[in-house]
Amino acid sequence: MKSLDDLLAEGVAGRRVLVRADLNVPLDGQRITDDGRIRAVLPTITALRDAGAKVIVFSHLGRPKGAPDPKYSLEPVAQRLDELLGAPVAFAADTVGPQAQEIVASVADGGVVLLENLRFNAGETSKDDAERKAFATQLSHFAGQNGAYVDDAFGAVHRKHASVHDLAELLPAYAGGLVRRELEVLRTLTGTPERPYVVVLGGSKVSDKLGVIDALLPKVDTLLIGGGMCFTFLAAQGHGVGDSLLEQEMIDTCKRLLSEGGDKIVLPTDVVLADDFSADANTKVVAADKLEDGWKGLDIGPASVELFASKLAGAKTVFWNGPMGVFELAPFAAGTKGVAEAVASVDGLTIVGGGDSAAAVRQLGIDEARFGHISTGGGASLEFLEGKELPGVAVLERA
């Protein structure tokens, strides 16, 4: 696939370059609580600005229903992007409407424009090919006569959306540095990773991770399982799980995985229980086979952290996706922080698989530089490791 470096070598001075970014940041009202995804795309935007391009950035945010919704406006992102770039960012309060057209038409060389949330237009996510292409065609008009398209939104490449797939078929298309780096790192995991190869999976549901477990189990040396999904595995072993999260319909699947995985699969040995889902709940630590009714497991316990850390200590390749507990609440953050510290201490390639894991690293104050790579796309990373075709990558490879 052609890269941003190829585009820069062609020369971009005075040209409009459309950049698909992943600016889907978490918001508390109008306050951005984690700007990691904004920071991740800065090198691409900066390189284009410095080369004299007119940079038109667009992204989605959240899941609006194909119509404007102030709750999902990208305006706070425009303000933060302005601060991080140290340069003005013009914000268009529509996607392809009059204001966007006016602002794009007036952007100067080296200037940056951010369009409003793409998902305010139903064509962005439409299942109808014609509707999706029609919206992509409207976006393509912003490129002018000799414009180009750069996809640096790895977190969206697994979606067949107008701005990710169809637009790349309408314009000269290039992969941004972030997308290329993500693919390079993930291909290491699907190729011949250095061993021992340890995978750590957390998060809420087994059903969300089943595809990647099936794909990775034959390839890994050890699979550590925490988070809410561990309780379905514990139930598959015949243990009661109290009021903890349980996917009853996945118990037989977990039995199969435990049978196939054997000693490779390592589950928590103790759990932090709470009588309520809140930071003020009563808590206690119990053995993983002693969970009680009326209590729910919200984190792995200290013995489990030690066990997981011991399994990680000698690893040469680690992939971690999913928190070990409800890290957003202080009483249930120790498991995720302990495992994150253990992953960060590995003398080898360490990859954090995006999503909540990346957010946890930043929220818990762990230096990002201690990890080999922190992905910006949890879902995209998992689908790549499952062996699925990613529409946004496939179209770049054909360009």
C-alpha positions, 0 to 999 in steps of 0.5 A: 500500500502507498504510504504518507511518505510516498504522498509527501515525496510527490509533494503536497504544497497547496494541495488539499489532503483529506485525513480520516482520523480516529478522534473518538475520544471519551467525553464527560460532558464537554470535557475530554477525559483521554486525548490519546487518540488525538495525540496519535494522529498529530504526527500525520497532521503535522507532517502534512502542515509542514509540507504546505498541504491544506489539511481537512480532518474528519472523524466519527465520535460515539454512536449518533443515529445518523443525525446531528446530536450536540452530545457527540459534537467534535467541537471539544476535539477541535479545541484540543487539537488546536492546543496540541498543534499550537496552531489554529484549527477551523471547525465546521459545524456540519459535515458536507453542508454550507459551512464546511464548504465555505471553510474548506474553500478558504483554508490556507496552505498549512492550515487545518480544518476539522469537520463535524462528526461524520456520523451525523450523516446517515450515509457514513454508516449505511448498509446501502452501498449507493447511499454510502458512496453518495456521502463519500462522493460529497466528501471527495469534492473537498479534495478539489482537482489534485487532492488526496486521501490519507487514512490514519484511523486504525480504530475504524479500519474494520468498518465498511464506512463511507469515509473509511472504505468508499472514499479511498476508492474515489481518491488517490489513497495513502496509509498514514504512519499510525495505520502502517505502524499498527499493521506492522506490529500486529503482523508480528503477532500473526507471524512468528512471534518470539517465545514465550508468547503470552496473551492477556485478555480481560473485559466483560464478555467471552462472546466479545473475545471468542473469535480472537481466543479461538484464533490465538489459543493454538499459537500462544504459550499462555493465555491469562484471562481476567475481567468480567469474562473470567466468571463464565470460565469459572462457571464452566469449571463448576464454580458458583460465581455469585452475582458476578457477570455471567454469560450462561449461553457461553458456558459450554463454549468455555468448557470447550476452550478449557479442554482445548487449551489445557494448561495454557489457560490461566484463570484468577485464583482470587477475586475482589467482591463487592456488594454493590457496583460503586466506589463506596461498596463493601468489598472483600477478597475471596478465593475464586472458587468461593464466590458468594450470592449477593456479591459480585466480582469486580476485580481479580485479587492480589494473588491472581496479580502475582500469578499473572505477573509470574507467567509474564515475567519470562515472556518475549512477546505479550499482547494485552487486551481488556482490563482485569476489573472495573478500573474506573472505580478506585477499589477495583483498579489494583488488578488492572494496574498490577497486570499493566505493570507486569506487562510493562516490565517484560523484556520483549515486545509488549503490545497493548490492544487499544480500547479500555486497556489503553485508557487504563494505562493512561488513567492509572498513571503508567508511562506509555513509553514502557510499552512497545506499542499501544494500539488505538483500535481495540476492535480493529486489533482483535479482528486483525488477529482473528484473521478477518479482512479489514475493509479499510486496509483492503481498500488501501492495499488495492489503491 
